[in-house]
Amino acid sequence: MNKATIVSNLCVPSPPFVNQGKDEKMLQLHKKKQSDKKVSMRPYQSEKWQQYFYQLLDFRRNNGTCLVPHYYAENIALARWVKRQRYQYNLRLKGKKSSITIERIRMLEQIGFIWDSHEAAWEERRKELEIFRAVNGTCSVPATCRTNPKLATWVKCQRRQYRLFCEGKPANISPERILELENLGFEWDVGRSSSSITSAKSSEWDIVMEKQKELMSSMSSDYELMSDVLTLLEDDN
């Protein structure tokens, strides 16, 4: 080794003391930021995502909701994209690698996007029921509805869950959902019309009121009898 090399090596500063634990955390954080940045900044993916987002906006403008049906024949690609957003969102919630960013989540939520697939499916069927009512003037979907057998099955399921709810048993229906359906004119008892149910309730109320009248009449008679007894006692004194 010559003299110049020795001098060059001596001029190289020694590395500073490194906190390996802290550096490791900083490195992981940096990688995560770079990963998020890389996902959100890919020109092709970003442009494609924007295209589907605008298609979803058009769907919402025409239908009043972001609930694209799972089997949306008019735009199968959009239906798949919506499903994929929910999948990527769930991955992010679990702390796993995901292609969806905070910015995209906010954009979707601002237009009323529903992340819960079960909630989305329920809302989708409720919307179909609303359309059925507008066309047929009733929410009584026939059990053998050929035009929409899935809606018929869903309606039957809602009634079954409602019975469980009323019995105090575990049920996949909430008071909010019950109210939503009743606001549409949904009938829980298919064996009886709403008028017959109202009539039955009225009859029960009449019976209760009649019993109340009988009780009040009995109390009045007892009061009159007691008054007569007290009057007789006063006369004897």
Buried (B, 14 or more C-beta within 10 A) or exposed (E): EEEEEEEEEEEEEEEEEEEEEEEEEEEEEEEEEEEBEEBBEEEEEBEEBEEBBEBBEEBBEEEEBBBBBBEBEEBEEBBBBBBEBBBBBBBBEEEEEBBBBEEBBEBBEEEEBBBEBEEBBBBBBBBBBEEBBEEEEEBBBEEEBEEBEEBBBBBEEBBEBBBBBEEEEEBEBEEEBBEBBEEEEBBBEEEEEBEEBEEEEEEEEEEEEEEEEEEEEEEEEEEEEEEEEEEEEEEEE
